[in-house]
Structure formats: structure tokens, C-alpha cells
Amino acid sequence: MDGPNDVPAGLIRGVQDSSLSVKVAIGVFLSIALYNATELMFLILLRFRRYHGLYFWSITISTFVGVIPFAIGSLLHFFAAGPLVLSLVLTVIGFYAMVPVQSLVLYSRLHLVFYHERILRAILYGIVTTAILFLIPTTVTMFGSAFVRSHSWNKSYQIAEKLQLTGFSVQELLISSLYIFQTIKLLRINPMQGRRRKNIMYELLALNLVVMLMDVSLLVMEYLNIYYMQVSFKALVYSVKLKMEFAVLGKLVSLADPSQHQDLDSGFSDYTT
């Protein structure tokens, strides 16, 4: 475990000095993430009749421009299969599209169950602000830690990395909590069969609970300073989040009131169940 004055384990030399079990675990995490993202891209292209709207573009970008480059960059990085600068650039591009845009995916489906435009707009501004506040400092300090390798750069990067992961996790937690509250409220007033209502409620609650537990597991790894495991597991976590998100979309579309969101250009009307 690294101290605050050290370069995070795996940032420079990858996992060359790690045990075989660690190398296998990282390879498995990243390979599954790539498989999930590839499969999800095909499902997205097949399920939407037209390619437009915030939900479609956010889940597409988070998958294709996010998870895939992030996983490939991490493979090159940790297994020293390419120049360090190339692997870090791919990882940064992937992270930018994978993590902040995941919040946009969550935000876009709020339109299905939450109809207060001012609050929705405030949430969107919050997502954009959070991205700016956390992405830029972490990116700068990461490259400084990787290539300058001084005490101040290393310490700054470790602090920025922890703040960034915590900030994005809290943001997703808040959006998911609002979604859960509004979904339960909608289920109570929507005139449908009782058993179906309960089944959908339990599935949605389980989905969001799993997502929250995944975020907690990432935070635990981050604060234990298991850098390489946290980064590789992050790719797997976000690929699973996106697949779960897509799997529940059909239920959300059938549950929501079309008159409340048909003019929001979210793209849900083009989803085929």
C-alpha cells in the first residue's frame, strides 16, 4: 500500500511487479467490461428506431466513447503494452465519457418520473459543474504524477483522485435516490395491476441498490489505495451499470405518463420493447 508521498501503485509500471492472481483479476475485469460494452452497443442500435435524444446519446457515448477506450487504455497501461502517454490519454478520454456522462444517463431518465423543469435544470447544471470541478484538476495532477513524479505532484494526484471519485459517487447517489422516490410515488398512483406494480418497484429498487453498492465498493478500493484494482474494477462497474440501466428502460417507458415527457426530446419514444 502506498503512502501519500508515493506514486500510486500501478500508475508508472502497471502491474509488472504484481502477483499472477492480481494480473488475472485485472485482465478479467477489463475483458468483461469490453464484452459488456460491445454487446450493449449492438442492443442500443437494435432497440432504438431513431438515433436521437439525450438518453440515446448519453448511453451511447458512455458505452462506446467511455467504457471501451477506458478499458483498452487500462489494458495497455497496466500490462505495459504501449507508451505510457498513449495509454493514459485513452484512459482519460474514456473516463471523461464514461463517468460524468453516466450521470447524464441517470438524469435523462428522470424525465420519465419527475416533471419539475426547474429542478431538472438545476440537476443538469450541477452535473456540468461537478464535471468541470473534478475532471480538470485530476487530469492535470495525474499527468504530473506520472511524468514529473515529485512529492507535491504525487500527493496532489492522490487527493484529487479521492475527491473526484467521492464527488461523482455522491452525485450518482443523489440522482438515484430522487429517482427511487419519484418512481415509488408514480407506482402508487399509476392504475395498473397490483402484482406488476410490485414487481417493477422491487426491480427498480434492486437495480439502484446494486448501483449504490458498486459505488461504495469503488470508494473502498480508492481509500485503501488499491489503485490498479480500483481503476480496472471501475470499468467493469460502469459497464454493468449501463447494461442494467438499459435492461430496465422498457419497464420505465411502459410505466411513465407519456403526456409528461413527450416534448422533452429524450428519445424514449423511439425505444422498441
PyRosetta script that sets phi, psi and omega in degrees:
from pyrosetta import init, pose_from_sequence

init()
pose = pose_from_sequence("MDGPNDVPAGLIRGVQDSSLSVKVAIGVFLSIALYNATELMFLILLRFRRYHGLYFWSITISTFVGVIPFAIGSLLHFFAAGPLVLSLVLTVIGFYAMVPVQSLVLYSRLHLVFYHERILRAILYGIVTTAILFLIPTTVTMFGSAFVRSHSWNKSYQIAEKLQLTGFSVQELLISSLYIFQTIKLLRINPMQGRRRKNIMYELLALNLVVMLMDVSLLVMEYLNIYYMQVSFKALVYSVKLKMEFAVLGKLVSLADPSQHQDLDSGFSDYTT")
pose.set_psi(1, 134.5)
pose.set_omega(1, -176.6)
pose.set_phi(2, -84.4)
pose.set_psi(2, 148.1)
pose.set_omega(2, 170.4)
pose.set_phi(3, -84.2)
pose.set_psi(3, 172.5)
pose.set_omega(3, -176.8)
pose.set_phi(4, -66.8)
pose.set_psi(4, -14.9)
pose.set_omega(4, -178.5)
pose.set_phi(5, -93.6)
pose.set_psi(5, -2.1)
pose.set_omega(5, -175.4)
pose.set_phi(6, -101.3)
pose.set_psi(6, 157.2)
pose.set_omega(6, 170.8)
pose.set_phi(7, -66.8)
pose.set_psi(7, 135.2)
pose.set_omega(7, 178.9)
pose.set_phi(8, -53.5)
pose.set_psi(8, 135.1)
pose.set_omega(8, -178.5)
pose.set_phi(9, -57.2)
pose.set_psi(9, 125.0)
pose.set_omega(9, 179.1)
pose.set_phi(10, 100.0)
pose.set_psi(10, -15.6)
pose.set_omega(10, -177.1)
pose.set_phi(11, -69.1)
pose.set_psi(11, -36.5)
pose.set_omega(11, -176.8)
pose.set_phi(12, -99.1)
pose.set_psi(12, -54.6)
pose.set_omega(12, -173.7)
pose.set_phi(13, -98.9)
pose.set_psi(13, 6.6)
pose.set_omega(13, -179.1)
pose.set_phi(14, 65.4)
pose.set_psi(14, -138.1)
pose.set_omega(14, -179.3)
pose.set_phi(15, -113.0)
pose.set_psi(15, 27.6)
pose.set_omega(15, -178.4)
pose.set_phi(16, -59.9)
pose.set_psi(16, -33.9)
pose.set_omega(16, -177.2)
pose.set_phi(17, -95.7)
pose.set_psi(17, 5.6)
pose.set_omega(17, -177.7)
pose.set_phi(18, -88.6)
pose.set_psi(18, 167.3)
pose.set_omega(18, -180.0)
pose.set_phi(19, -73.1)
pose.set_psi(19, 165.3)
pose.set_omega(19, 179.6)
pose.set_phi(20, -62.2)
pose.set_psi(20, -38.6)
pose.set_omega(20, -179.1)
pose.set_phi(21, -62.9)
pose.set_psi(21, -38.2)
pose.set_omega(21, 177.6)
pose.set_phi(22, -65.8)
pose.set_psi(22, -44.1)
pose.set_omega(22, 179.5)
pose.set_phi(23, -62.2)
pose.set_psi(23, -41.7)
pose.set_omega(23, 179.0)
pose.set_phi(24, -64.9)
pose.set_psi(24, -44.3)
pose.set_omega(24, -179.5)
pose.set_phi(25, -60.4)
pose.set_psi(25, -44.8)
pose.set_omega(25, -180.0)
pose.set_phi(26, -65.0)
pose.set_psi(26, -42.9)
pose.set_omega(26, 177.8)
pose.set_phi(27, -61.6)
pose.set_psi(27, -39.9)
pose.set_omega(27, 179.4)
pose.set_phi(28, -66.8)
pose.set_psi(28, -47.2)
pose.set_omega(28, 179.4)
pose.set_phi(29, -55.1)
pose.set_psi(29, -49.9)
pose.set_omega(29, -175.2)
pose.set_phi(30, -71.7)
pose.set_psi(30, -34.6)
pose.set_omega(30, 178.6)
pose.set_phi(31, -67.2)
pose.set_psi(31, -42.9)
pose.set_omega(31, 177.9)
pose.set_phi(32, -64.6)
pose.set_psi(32, -39.1)
pose.set_omega(32, 178.0)
pose.set_phi(33, -60.5)
pose.set_psi(33, -43.7)
pose.set_omega(33, 178.4)
pose.set_phi(34, -64.1)
pose.set_psi(34, -41.9)
pose.set_omega(34, 178.5)
pose.set_phi(35, -62.8)
pose.set_psi(35, -47.2)
pose.set_omega(35, 179.9)
pose.set_phi(36, -59.0)
pose.set_psi(36, -44.5)
pose.set_omega(36, -178.2)
pose.set_phi(37, -65.6)
pose.set_psi(37, -41.3)
pose.set_omega(37, 179.3)
pose.set_phi(38, -64.6)
pose.set_psi(38, -45.3)
pose.set_omega(38, 178.5)
pose.set_phi(39, -62.1)
pose.set_psi(39, -42.3)
pose.set_omega(39, -178.4)
pose.set_phi(40, -65.1)
pose.set_psi(40, -35.9)
pose.set_omega(40, 178.3)
pose.set_phi(41, -61.1)
pose.set_psi(41, -42.7)
pose.set_omega(41, 177.6)
pose.set_phi(42, -63.9)
pose.set_psi(42, -42.0)
pose.set_omega(42, 179.7)
pose.set_phi(43, -63.5)
pose.set_psi(43, -41.3)
pose.set_omega(43, 179.3)
pose.set_phi(44, -61.7)
pose.set_psi(44, -47.7)
pose.set_omega(44, -177.3)
pose.set_phi(45, -66.1)
pose.set_psi(45, -29.6)
pose.set_omega(45, -179.5)
pose.set_phi(46, -82.8)
pose.set_psi(46, -31.7)
pose.set_omega(46, -172.4)
pose.set_phi(47, -85.5)
pose.set_psi(47, -26.6)
pose.set_omega(47, -178.9)
pose.set_phi(48, -94.9)
pose.set_psi(48, 128.5)
pose.set_omega(48, 178.7)
pose.set_phi(49, -71.8)
pose.set_psi(49, -37.0)
pose.set_omega(49, 176.8)
pose.set_phi(50, -129.0)
pose.set_psi(50, 146.8)
pose.set_omega(50, -175.9)
pose.set_phi(51, -99.4)
pose.set_psi(51, 86.5)
pose.set_omega(51, 178.6)
pose.set_phi(52, -159.0)
pose.set_psi(52, 169.4)
pose.set_omega(52, 176.7)
pose.set_phi(53, 97.6)
pose.set_psi(53, 155.5)
pose.set_omega(53, -176.4)
pose.set_phi(54, -62.5)
pose.set_psi(54, -43.1)
pose.set_omega(54, -178.7)
pose.set_phi(55, -62.9)
pose.set_psi(55, -47.5)
pose.set_omega(55, -178.4)
pose.set_phi(56, -59.5)
pose.set_psi(56, -49.7)
pose.set_omega(56, -175.0)
pose.set_phi(57, -71.5)
pose.set_psi(57, -34.8)
pose.set_omega(57, -179.9)
pose.set_phi(58, -69.3)
pose.set_psi(58, -42.9)
pose.set_omega(58, 179.9)
pose.set_phi(59, -72.0)
pose.set_psi(59, -31.8)
pose.set_omega(59, 177.2)
pose.set_phi(60, -68.8)
pose.set_psi(60, -46.9)
pose.set_omega(60, -179.6)
pose.set_phi(61, -65.4)
pose.set_psi(61, -43.4)
pose.set_omega(61, -179.6)
pose.set_phi(62, -62.1)
pose.set_psi(62, -31.5)
pose.set_omega(62, -179.9)
pose.set_phi(63, -83.1)
pose.set_psi(63, -56.6)
pose.set_omega(63, -170.7)
pose.set_phi(64, -79.6)
pose.set_psi(64, -43.1)
pose.set_omega(64, -178.7)
pose.set_phi(65, -92.0)
pose.set_psi(65, -15.7)
pose.set_omega(65, -177.5)
pose.set_phi(66, -98.6)
pose.set_psi(66, -75.7)
pose.set_omega(66, -172.9)
pose.set_phi(67, -61.4)
pose.set_psi(67, -44.7)
pose.set_omega(67, -174.5)
pose.set_phi(68, -64.5)
pose.set_psi(68, -53.8)
pose.set_omega(68, 176.6)
pose.set_phi(69, -62.4)
pose.set_psi(69, -36.7)
pose.set_omega(69, 179.6)
pose.set_phi(70, -62.4)
pose.set_psi(70, -44.8)
pose.set_omega(70, -179.3)
pose.set_phi(71, -68.2)
pose.set_psi(71, -42.4)
pose.set_omega(71, 178.9)
pose.set_phi(72, -64.3)
pose.set_psi(72, -45.8)
pose.set_omega(72, 178.1)
pose.set_phi(73, -60.7)
pose.set_psi(73, -38.9)
pose.set_omega(73, 179.3)
pose.set_phi(74, -67.7)
pose.set_psi(74, -38.3)
pose.set_omega(74, 175.9)
pose.set_phi(75, -62.3)
pose.set_psi(75, -47.2)
pose.set_omega(75, 177.9)
pose.set_phi(76, -61.6)
pose.set_psi(76, -39.3)
pose.set_omega(76, -176.6)
pose.set_phi(77, -68.3)
pose.set_psi(77, -57.3)
pose.set_omega(77, -172.2)
pose.set_phi(78, -72.2)
pose.set_psi(78, -27.7)
pose.set_omega(78, 179.9)
pose.set_phi(79, -102.7)
pose.set_psi(79, 13.5)
pose.set_omega(79, 175.0)
pose.set_phi(80, 49.8)
pose.set_psi(80, 46.2)
pose.set_omega(80, -177.5)
pose.set_phi(81, -95.1)
pose.set_psi(81, 4.7)
pose.set_omega(81, -179.6)
pose.set_phi(82, -166.7)
pose.set_psi(82, 176.1)
pose.set_omega(82, 178.5)
pose.set_phi(83, -58.3)
pose.set_psi(83, 142.3)
pose.set_omega(83, -178.7)
pose.set_phi(84, -59.4)
pose.set_psi(84, -41.7)
pose.set_omega(84, -177.7)
pose.set_phi(85, -63.7)
pose.set_psi(85, -38.6)
pose.set_omega(85, 179.0)
pose.set_phi(86, -64.8)
pose.set_psi(86, -47.1)
pose.set_omega(86, -178.4)
pose.set_phi(87, -64.6)
pose.set_psi(87, -38.3)
pose.set_omega(87, 179.0)
pose.set_phi(88, -69.1)
pose.set_psi(88, -38.7)
pose.set_omega(88, 177.9)
pose.set_phi(89, -63.1)
pose.set_psi(89, -45.0)
pose.set_omega(89, 177.6)
pose.set_phi(90, -61.0)
pose.set_psi(90, -42.2)
pose.set_omega(90, -179.8)
pose.set_phi(91, -64.4)
pose.set_psi(91, -41.9)
pose.set_omega(91, 179.8)
pose.set_phi(92, -65.2)
pose.set_psi(92, -45.7)
pose.set_omega(92, 177.9)
pose.set_phi(93, -58.2)
pose.set_psi(93, -46.3)
pose.set_omega(93, 179.5)
pose.set_phi(94, -62.4)
pose.set_psi(94, -42.3)
pose.set_omega(94, -179.9)
pose.set_phi(95, -63.3)
pose.set_psi(95, -44.0)
pose.set_omega(95, 179.4)
pose.set_phi(96, -56.8)
pose.set_psi(96, -40.4)
pose.set_omega(96, -177.3)
pose.set_phi(97, -85.4)
pose.set_psi(97, -24.0)
pose.set_omega(97, -174.0)
pose.set_phi(98, -86.0)
pose.set_psi(98, -50.7)
pose.set_omega(98, -170.9)
pose.set_phi(99, -83.1)
pose.set_psi(99, -58.3)
pose.set_omega(99, 179.2)
pose.set_phi(100, -62.0)
pose.set_psi(100, -37.0)
pose.set_omega(100, -178.4)
pose.set_phi(101, -70.5)
pose.set_psi(101, -25.7)
pose.set_omega(101, 173.5)
pose.set_phi(102, -59.9)
pose.set_psi(102, -36.3)
pose.set_omega(102, 176.0)
pose.set_phi(103, -64.9)
pose.set_psi(103, -33.5)
pose.set_omega(103, 175.9)
pose.set_phi(104, -67.9)
pose.set_psi(104, -34.4)
pose.set_omega(104, 175.6)
pose.set_phi(105, -61.5)
pose.set_psi(105, -47.5)
pose.set_omega(105, 178.2)
pose.set_phi(106, -62.0)
pose.set_psi(106, -42.5)
pose.set_omega(106, -179.9)
pose.set_phi(107, -62.9)
pose.set_psi(107, -41.9)
pose.set_omega(107, -174.7)
pose.set_phi(108, -64.5)
pose.set_psi(108, -32.1)
pose.set_omega(108, 179.5)
pose.set_phi(109, -83.7)
pose.set_psi(109, -9.6)
pose.set_omega(109, 173.0)
pose.set_phi(110, -61.0)
pose.set_psi(110, -28.2)
pose.set_omega(110, 179.4)
pose.set_phi(111, -60.6)
pose.set_psi(111, -22.9)
pose.set_omega(111, -178.4)
pose.set_phi(112, -75.6)
pose.set_psi(112, -25.0)
pose.set_omega(112, -174.6)
pose.set_phi(113, -127.4)
pose.set_psi(113, -7.4)
pose.set_omega(113, -175.0)
pose.set_phi(114, -133.0)
pose.set_psi(114, 124.3)
pose.set_omega(114, -167.0)
pose.set_phi(115, -118.6)
pose.set_psi(115, 17.2)
pose.set_omega(115, 179.9)
pose.set_phi(116, -93.1)
pose.set_psi(116, 103.3)
pose.set_omega(116, -172.3)
pose.set_phi(117, -62.0)
pose.set_psi(117, -38.9)
pose.set_omega(117, -178.7)
pose.set_phi(118, -64.2)
pose.set_psi(118, -42.6)
pose.set_omega(118, 179.0)
pose.set_phi(119, -68.0)
pose.set_psi(119, -41.1)
pose.set_omega(119, 177.3)
pose.set_phi(120, -60.3)
pose.set_psi(120, -41.5)
pose.set_omega(120, 179.5)
pose.set_phi(121, -65.7)
pose.set_psi(121, -39.2)
pose.set_omega(121, 178.1)
pose.set_phi(122, -64.3)
pose.set_psi(122, -38.4)
pose.set_omega(122, 177.4)
pose.set_phi(123, -63.6)
pose.set_psi(123, -42.7)
pose.set_omega(123, 178.7)
pose.set_phi(124, -61.8)
pose.set_psi(124, -44.6)
pose.set_omega(124, 177.4)
pose.set_phi(125, -61.0)
pose.set_psi(125, -38.0)
pose.set_omega(125, 178.5)
pose.set_phi(126, -64.2)
pose.set_psi(126, -39.8)
pose.set_omega(126, 178.5)
pose.set_phi(127, -62.8)
pose.set_psi(127, -45.4)
pose.set_omega(127, 179.9)
pose.set_phi(128, -64.3)
pose.set_psi(128, -44.4)
pose.set_omega(128, -179.5)
pose.set_phi(129, -63.3)
pose.set_psi(129, -43.7)
pose.set_omega(129, 178.9)
pose.set_phi(130, -60.1)
pose.set_psi(130, -42.3)
pose.set_omega(130, 179.6)
pose.set_phi(131, -60.8)
pose.set_psi(131, -45.7)
pose.set_omega(131, -179.0)
pose.set_phi(132, -65.0)
pose.set_psi(132, -44.0)
pose.set_omega(132, -176.3)
pose.set_phi(133, -65.2)
pose.set_psi(133, -36.3)
pose.set_omega(133, -173.8)
pose.set_phi(134, -98.2)
pose.set_psi(134, -36.4)
pose.set_omega(134, -173.5)
pose.set_phi(135, -68.6)
pose.set_psi(135, -47.2)
pose.set_omega(135, -174.6)
pose.set_phi(136, -63.6)
pose.set_psi(136, -52.0)
pose.set_omega(136, 179.5)
pose.set_phi(137, -60.4)
pose.set_psi(137, -39.9)
pose.set_omega(137, -178.3)
pose.set_phi(138, -67.5)
pose.set_psi(138, -39.9)
pose.set_omega(138, 178.8)
pose.set_phi(139, -63.6)
pose.set_psi(139, -47.1)
pose.set_omega(139, -178.9)
pose.set_phi(140, -61.7)
pose.set_psi(140, -46.8)
pose.set_omega(140, -177.9)
pose.set_phi(141, -70.6)
pose.set_psi(141, -29.7)
pose.set_omega(141, 177.1)
pose.set_phi(142, -64.4)
pose.set_psi(142, -48.3)
pose.set_omega(142, 179.3)
pose.set_phi(143, -66.6)
pose.set_psi(143, -34.9)
pose.set_omega(143, 175.9)
pose.set_phi(144, -64.4)
pose.set_psi(144, -42.4)
pose.set_omega(144, 178.8)
pose.set_phi(145, -66.4)
pose.set_psi(145, -37.2)
pose.set_omega(145, -176.8)
pose.set_phi(146, -74.3)
pose.set_psi(146, -33.8)
pose.set_omega(146, -171.9)
pose.set_phi(147, -114.5)
pose.set_psi(147, -28.7)
pose.set_omega(147, 175.9)
pose.set_phi(148, -88.4)
pose.set_psi(148, -44.5)
pose.set_omega(148, 172.6)
pose.set_phi(149, 62.2)
pose.set_psi(149, 39.9)
pose.set_omega(149, 176.6)
pose.set_phi(150, -97.5)
pose.set_psi(150, 166.7)
pose.set_omega(150, -179.7)
pose.set_phi(151, -57.0)
pose.set_psi(151, -46.4)
pose.set_omega(151, -175.9)
pose.set_phi(152, -67.4)
pose.set_psi(152, -40.9)
pose.set_omega(152, 179.2)
pose.set_phi(153, -65.7)
pose.set_psi(153, -43.5)
pose.set_omega(153, -178.5)
pose.set_phi(154, -63.4)
pose.set_psi(154, -44.3)
pose.set_omega(154, -179.7)
pose.set_phi(155, -66.8)
pose.set_psi(155, -41.6)
pose.set_omega(155, 179.9)
pose.set_phi(156, -62.0)
pose.set_psi(156, -40.6)
pose.set_omega(156, -179.1)
pose.set_phi(157, -66.2)
pose.set_psi(157, -42.9)
pose.set_omega(157, -179.4)
pose.set_phi(158, -63.2)
pose.set_psi(158, -38.7)
pose.set_omega(158, 177.7)
pose.set_phi(159, -67.7)
pose.set_psi(159, -47.0)
pose.set_omega(159, -178.8)
pose.set_phi(160, -62.4)
pose.set_psi(160, -39.1)
pose.set_omega(160, -179.6)
pose.set_phi(161, -63.3)
pose.set_psi(161, -43.6)
pose.set_omega(161, 179.9)
pose.set_phi(162, -66.5)
pose.set_psi(162, -43.7)
pose.set_omega(162, 178.9)
pose.set_phi(163, -63.3)
pose.set_psi(163, -40.2)
pose.set_omega(163, -179.1)
pose.set_phi(164, -63.6)
pose.set_psi(164, -51.0)
pose.set_omega(164, -178.3)
pose.set_phi(165, -63.2)
pose.set_psi(165, -40.0)
pose.set_omega(165, 177.8)
pose.set_phi(166, -63.6)
pose.set_psi(166, -44.4)
pose.set_omega(166, -178.9)
pose.set_phi(167, -61.6)
pose.set_psi(167, -47.1)
pose.set_omega(167, -179.7)
pose.set_phi(168, -68.2)
pose.set_psi(168, -35.8)
pose.set_omega(168, 179.1)
pose.set_phi(169, -66.3)
pose.set_psi(169, -43.3)
pose.set_omega(169, 178.1)
pose.set_phi(170, -63.6)
pose.set_psi(170, -40.6)
pose.set_omega(170, 179.1)
pose.set_phi(171, -60.9)
pose.set_psi(171, -47.0)
pose.set_omega(171, 178.8)
pose.set_phi(172, -64.9)
pose.set_psi(172, -36.4)
pose.set_omega(172, 178.5)
pose.set_phi(173, -62.5)
pose.set_psi(173, -43.5)
pose.set_omega(173, -179.4)
pose.set_phi(174, -66.2)
pose.set_psi(174, -43.3)
pose.set_omega(174, 179.3)
pose.set_phi(175, -64.6)
pose.set_psi(175, -43.2)
pose.set_omega(175, 179.7)
pose.set_phi(176, -64.3)
pose.set_psi(176, -37.7)
pose.set_omega(176, 179.6)
pose.set_phi(177, -65.0)
pose.set_psi(177, -43.1)
pose.set_omega(177, 177.3)
pose.set_phi(178, -62.7)
pose.set_psi(178, -40.6)
pose.set_omega(178, 178.8)
pose.set_phi(179, -62.7)
pose.set_psi(179, -44.1)
pose.set_omega(179, 178.9)
pose.set_phi(180, -60.4)
pose.set_psi(180, -47.3)
pose.set_omega(180, -179.2)
pose.set_phi(181, -59.0)
pose.set_psi(181, -47.3)
pose.set_omega(181, -177.4)
pose.set_phi(182, -70.8)
pose.set_psi(182, -34.1)
pose.set_omega(182, 179.0)
pose.set_phi(183, -65.9)
pose.set_psi(183, -44.2)
pose.set_omega(183, 177.8)
pose.set_phi(184, -62.0)
pose.set_psi(184, -41.5)
pose.set_omega(184, 178.1)
pose.set_phi(185, -61.2)
pose.set_psi(185, -43.2)
pose.set_omega(185, -179.7)
pose.set_phi(186, -67.4)
pose.set_psi(186, -39.7)
pose.set_omega(186, 179.7)
pose.set_phi(187, -62.7)
pose.set_psi(187, -32.0)
pose.set_omega(187, -178.6)
pose.set_phi(188, -72.4)
pose.set_psi(188, -29.3)
pose.set_omega(188, -176.3)
pose.set_phi(189, -102.9)
pose.set_psi(189, -8.7)
pose.set_omega(189, -177.4)
pose.set_phi(190, -83.0)
pose.set_psi(190, 125.0)
pose.set_omega(190, -177.5)
pose.set_phi(191, -77.5)
pose.set_psi(191, 84.8)
pose.set_omega(191, 175.6)
pose.set_phi(192, -135.4)
pose.set_psi(192, 175.5)
pose.set_omega(192, -177.4)
pose.set_phi(193, -60.5)
pose.set_psi(193, 139.3)
pose.set_omega(193, -176.0)
pose.set_phi(194, -58.5)
pose.set_psi(194, -45.1)
pose.set_omega(194, -178.0)
pose.set_phi(195, -64.3)
pose.set_psi(195, -41.5)
pose.set_omega(195, 179.5)
pose.set_phi(196, -63.8)
pose.set_psi(196, -40.5)
pose.set_omega(196, 178.3)
pose.set_phi(197, -59.0)
pose.set_psi(197, -46.9)
pose.set_omega(197, -178.5)
pose.set_phi(198, -65.7)
pose.set_psi(198, -41.1)
pose.set_omega(198, -179.8)
pose.set_phi(199, -61.5)
pose.set_psi(199, -45.6)
pose.set_omega(199, 179.7)
pose.set_phi(200, -64.7)
pose.set_psi(200, -42.4)
pose.set_omega(200, 179.8)
pose.set_phi(201, -59.0)
pose.set_psi(201, -47.2)
pose.set_omega(201, -178.7)
pose.set_phi(202, -65.1)
pose.set_psi(202, -39.4)
pose.set_omega(202, 179.5)
pose.set_phi(203, -64.8)
pose.set_psi(203, -42.8)
pose.set_omega(203, -179.7)
pose.set_phi(204, -67.8)
pose.set_psi(204, -40.8)
pose.set_omega(204, 177.6)
pose.set_phi(205, -65.0)
pose.set_psi(205, -41.4)
pose.set_omega(205, 178.6)
pose.set_phi(206, -63.7)
pose.set_psi(206, -42.2)
pose.set_omega(206, 178.7)
pose.set_phi(207, -57.2)
pose.set_psi(207, -50.9)
pose.set_omega(207, -177.0)
pose.set_phi(208, -69.7)
pose.set_psi(208, -31.7)
pose.set_omega(208, 176.5)
pose.set_phi(209, -65.7)
pose.set_psi(209, -43.6)
pose.set_omega(209, 178.0)
pose.set_phi(210, -61.6)
pose.set_psi(210, -43.0)
pose.set_omega(210, 178.5)
pose.set_phi(211, -59.9)
pose.set_psi(211, -43.8)
pose.set_omega(211, 179.8)
pose.set_phi(212, -64.3)
pose.set_psi(212, -40.6)
pose.set_omega(212, 178.8)
pose.set_phi(213, -64.9)
pose.set_psi(213, -36.3)
pose.set_omega(213, 176.3)
pose.set_phi(214, -63.0)
pose.set_psi(214, -43.0)
pose.set_omega(214, 178.4)
pose.set_phi(215, -62.6)
pose.set_psi(215, -40.6)
pose.set_omega(215, 178.8)
pose.set_phi(216, -63.6)
pose.set_psi(216, -41.2)
pose.set_omega(216, 179.7)
pose.set_phi(217, -63.1)
pose.set_psi(217, -38.0)
pose.set_omega(217, 176.5)
pose.set_phi(218, -64.8)
pose.set_psi(218, -41.6)
pose.set_omega(218, 179.1)
pose.set_phi(219, -63.5)
pose.set_psi(219, -39.7)
pose.set_omega(219, 178.5)
pose.set_phi(220, -61.3)
pose.set_psi(220, -46.6)
pose.set_omega(220, 178.3)
pose.set_phi(221, -61.3)
pose.set_psi(221, -40.9)
pose.set_omega(221, -179.3)
pose.set_phi(222, -62.1)
pose.set_psi(222, -46.8)
pose.set_omega(222, -176.3)
pose.set_phi(223, -78.9)
pose.set_psi(223, -11.4)
pose.set_omega(223, 170.4)
pose.set_phi(224, -88.5)
pose.set_psi(224, -0.8)
pose.set_omega(224, 179.0)
pose.set_phi(225, 62.0)
pose.set_psi(225, 33.3)
pose.set_omega(225, 174.7)
pose.set_phi(226, -92.5)
pose.set_psi(226, 74.0)
pose.set_omega(226, -168.5)
pose.set_phi(227, -57.9)
pose.set_psi(227, -54.5)
pose.set_omega(227, -173.9)
pose.set_phi(228, -65.6)
pose.set_psi(228, -36.2)
pose.set_omega(228, 178.6)
pose.set_phi(229, -70.7)
pose.set_psi(229, -39.7)
pose.set_omega(229, -179.9)
pose.set_phi(230, -64.1)
pose.set_psi(230, -43.1)
pose.set_omega(230, -178.5)
pose.set_phi(231, -66.1)
pose.set_psi(231, -46.2)
pose.set_omega(231, -178.4)
pose.set_phi(232, -69.6)
pose.set_psi(232, -38.7)
pose.set_omega(232, 178.3)
pose.set_phi(233, -67.5)
pose.set_psi(233, -30.3)
pose.set_omega(233, 178.5)
pose.set_phi(234, -60.4)
pose.set_psi(234, -41.7)
pose.set_omega(234, 178.4)
pose.set_phi(235, -61.1)
pose.set_psi(235, -43.9)
pose.set_omega(235, 178.7)
pose.set_phi(236, -63.9)
pose.set_psi(236, -45.3)
pose.set_omega(236, -178.4)
pose.set_phi(237, -58.8)
pose.set_psi(237, -47.0)
pose.set_omega(237, -176.8)
pose.set_phi(238, -71.9)
pose.set_psi(238, -30.1)
pose.set_omega(238, 175.3)
pose.set_phi(239, -68.0)
pose.set_psi(239, -38.5)
pose.set_omega(239, 177.6)
pose.set_phi(240, -68.5)
pose.set_psi(240, -41.9)
pose.set_omega(240, 177.2)
pose.set_phi(241, -55.8)
pose.set_psi(241, -46.4)
pose.set_omega(241, -177.2)
pose.set_phi(242, -66.5)
pose.set_psi(242, -39.0)
pose.set_omega(242, 178.4)
pose.set_phi(243, -66.9)
pose.set_psi(243, -41.1)
pose.set_omega(243, 178.0)
pose.set_phi(244, -65.8)
pose.set_psi(244, -40.0)
pose.set_omega(244, 177.7)
pose.set_phi(245, -58.8)
pose.set_psi(245, -45.5)
pose.set_omega(245, -178.1)
pose.set_phi(246, -69.3)
pose.set_psi(246, -36.4)
pose.set_omega(246, -177.8)
pose.set_phi(247, -63.7)
pose.set_psi(247, -32.0)
pose.set_omega(247, -176.2)
pose.set_phi(248, -91.0)
pose.set_psi(248, -5.8)
pose.set_omega(248, -175.1)
pose.set_phi(249, -58.8)
pose.set_psi(249, -43.3)
pose.set_omega(249, -178.3)
pose.set_phi(250, -59.3)
pose.set_psi(250, -38.4)
pose.set_omega(250, 178.6)
pose.set_phi(251, -67.3)
pose.set_psi(251, -37.8)
pose.set_omega(251, 179.5)
pose.set_phi(252, -65.4)
pose.set_psi(252, -42.0)
pose.set_omega(252, -178.8)
pose.set_phi(253, -63.1)
pose.set_psi(253, -42.8)
pose.set_omega(253, -179.3)
pose.set_phi(254, -71.8)
pose.set_psi(254, -23.0)
pose.set_omega(254, -176.8)
pose.set_phi(255, -83.5)
pose.set_psi(255, -37.3)
pose.set_omega(255, -170.8)
pose.set_phi(256, -75.0)
pose.set_psi(256, 164.1)
pose.set_omega(256, 177.4)
pose.set_phi(257, -90.7)
pose.set_psi(257, 109.6)
pose.set_omega(257, -175.2)
pose.set_phi(258, -57.9)
pose.set_psi(258, -31.8)
pose.set_omega(258, -177.1)
pose.set_phi(259, -64.8)
pose.set_psi(259, -19.0)
pose.set_omega(259, -176.4)
pose.set_phi(260, -88.0)
pose.set_psi(260, -22.1)
pose.set_omega(260, -174.1)
pose.set_phi(261, -130.9)
pose.set_psi(261, 8.3)
pose.set_omega(261, -174.4)
pose.set_phi(262, -68.3)
pose.set_psi(262, -22.4)
pose.set_omega(262, -178.0)
pose.set_phi(263, -99.5)
pose.set_psi(263, 9.8)
pose.set_omega(263, -174.7)
pose.set_phi(264, -92.0)
pose.set_psi(264, -0.4)
pose.set_omega(264, 176.5)
pose.set_phi(265, 54.1)
pose.set_psi(265, 40.7)
pose.set_omega(265, 178.2)
pose.set_phi(266, -84.1)
pose.set_psi(266, -17.1)
pose.set_omega(266, 178.1)
pose.set_phi(267, 89.8)
pose.set_psi(267, 1.7)
pose.set_omega(267, -177.5)
pose.set_phi(268, -67.8)
pose.set_psi(268, -29.5)
pose.set_omega(268, -178.1)
pose.set_phi(269, -66.4)
pose.set_psi(269, -16.7)
pose.set_omega(269, -180.0)
pose.set_phi(270, -95.2)
pose.set_psi(270, 5.0)
pose.set_omega(270, 177.8)
pose.set_phi(271, -84.3)
pose.set_psi(271, 130.5)
pose.set_omega(271, 179.8)
pose.set_phi(272, -102.7)
pose.set_psi(272, 126.9)
pose.set_omega(272, -178.8)
pose.set_phi(273, -93.1)
pose.dump_pdb("model.pdb")
